[in-house]
Amino acid sequence: MKANLVEIFSSIQGEGMLVGFRQIFIRFAGCNLRCSYCDTPAAMTVPETWLVPEFDLELPNPVELDQVREVVDRFDPRIHHSVSLTGGEPLLQVEALEELLPSLNQESGVRTDNSEFRIQNSEVRNPHSAFRNPKGGIPFIWKPMAPCQRTSSE
């Protein structure tokens, strides 16, 4: 199984309930939404290569999920709270997510707490996403601040 990425990087979360926690961000490529508040328009399309700035890597798309796991495993789990999926729109690559997320739980020191991750239908009818606090606790819902316009799948 393969996925299209823009980058994998380490940073401090600046949004939501995990503000201030260091996370590993997996930025997926491709987006069929055109949100007025998008802060990463370059992730709307799939680049020929994707980056891992911390390790000075530039790799071709699409990428095998084993290679994604290998890159995530290179980050120090003692300083990373969790993995954050971002984009683009990660849910356009639902089959890759269904395979990747459980293996990150089991194989890496970084927890995503997505062992219950299931999507019954790969068509996302609206851009609302549900998340679970990676350290346990009550799931929370994120809703967009403004309407997004759906375009054809990319």
C-alpha positions in Angstrom: 0.0 0.0 0.0 1.2 3.5 -0.8 0.4 7.1 0.1 1.1 10.5 -1.3 2.8 12.8 1.2 4.2 16.4 1.3 6.3 15.9 4.4 6.9 14.4 7.8 8.2 16.7 10.4 8.4 17.4 14.2 6.8 20.5 15.6 4.9 21.9 18.5 1.1 21.6 18.0 -0.4 25.1 17.7 -4.1 24.2 17.5 -6.8 22.3 19.3 -6.6 20.4 22.6 -2.9 19.5 22.2 -1.5 23.0 21.9 2.0 23.1 23.2 2.7 19.3 22.8 5.5 18.2 20.5 4.1 15.9 17.8 5.2 14.2 14.6 3.2 15.6 11.7 2.5 13.5 8.7 1.3 15.9 6.0 -0.7 14.0 3.3 -0.8 15.4 -0.2 -4.0 16.1 -2.2 -7.2 17.9 -1.2 -10.6 18.1 -2.7 -11.7 21.0 -0.4 -11.0 24.7 -0.9 -11.3 26.0 2.6 -11.1 29.8 3.1 -8.8 29.3 6.1 -6.4 26.8 4.5 -2.8 27.5 5.8 -1.1 25.0 3.5 -2.4 25.4 -0.1 0.8 23.7 -1.4 -0.6 20.4 0.0 -3.7 20.6 -2.3 -1.7 18.8 -5.1 0.6 15.8 -5.0 4.3 16.8 -5.4 6.8 14.5 -7.1 8.8 14.2 -3.9 8.1 14.6 -0.2 10.4 15.9 2.5 11.7 15.0 6.0 13.6 18.1 7.0 14.9 16.8 10.3 16.8 14.0 8.5 17.6 15.9 5.2 15.5 13.4 3.2 13.7 14.0 -0.1 11.8 10.9 -1.3 9.6 10.1 -4.3 5.8 9.9 -4.2 3.9 7.7 -3.8 5.6 6.2 -0.8 5.3 2.7 0.6 3.7 2.7 4.1 6.7 0.7 5.4 8.9 3.6 4.6 6.5 6.0 6.4 6.7 3.8 9.5 10.5 3.7 9.2 10.7 7.5 9.1 8.3 8.0 12.0 10.3 5.5 14.0 13.4 7.6 13.6 11.9 10.4 15.7 12.6 10.2 19.4 9.5 8.9 21.1 10.6 10.4 24.5 10.0 13.9 23.3 6.9 13.4 21.0 3.5 13.2 22.5 1.8 11.7 19.5 1.4 11.7 15.7 -0.8 14.3 14.0 -2.3 13.7 10.5 -2.6 16.8 8.4 -2.8 17.8 4.8 -4.1 18.3 2.3 -7.0 16.0 3.2 -5.7 12.7 4.8 -9.1 11.1 4.4 -8.7 11.0 0.6 -6.2 8.2 1.3 -8.4 6.2 3.6 -7.1 2.8 2.6 -3.6 3.9 3.5 -4.7 5.3 6.8 -6.5 2.1 7.7 -3.3 0.2 7.2 -0.9 2.8 8.6 -2.5 3.9 11.9 -2.8 0.5 13.7 0.8 -0.3 12.8 2.0 3.0 14.3 0.2 2.1 17.5 1.8 -1.3 17.7 5.3 -0.7 16.3 6.4 2.8 17.3 7.0 4.4 20.6 4.8 7.3 19.4 1.1 6.7 20.0 -1.7 7.7 17.8 -4.4 5.9 19.8 -6.2 5.0 16.6 -6.7 1.3 17.3 -10.4 2.0 16.9 -9.8 3.9 13.6 -12.4 2.7 11.1 -14.0 4.4 8.2 -17.0 2.5 6.7 -17.2 4.6 3.6 -14.2 6.2 1.9 -16.3 9.1 0.6 -16.2 11.9 3.2 -19.5 13.8 3.0 -18.4 16.8 4.9 -15.1 18.1 6.2 -15.8 17.4 9.9 -13.2 15.2 11.6 -13.4 13.3 14.9 -10.2 12.9 17.0 -9.3 11.1 20.2 -6.9 12.5 22.7 -3.8 10.3 22.2 -3.2 9.9 25.9 -6.8 8.8 26.5 -9.9 10.7 27.4 -12.9 12.0 25.7 -13.0 12.2 21.9 -13.5 15.7 20.6 -14.9 17.1 17.3 -13.3 19.7 15.2 -15.6 21.7 12.9 -14.4 24.1 10.2 -14.7 27.8 10.8 -16.1 28.5 7.3 -17.6 26.5 4.6 -15.3 24.5 2.3 -16.1 24.0 -1.3 -15.6 20.4 -2.6 -13.9 19.9 -5.9 -13.4 16.7 -7.7 -11.1 14.1 -6.0 -7.4 14.6 -6.9 
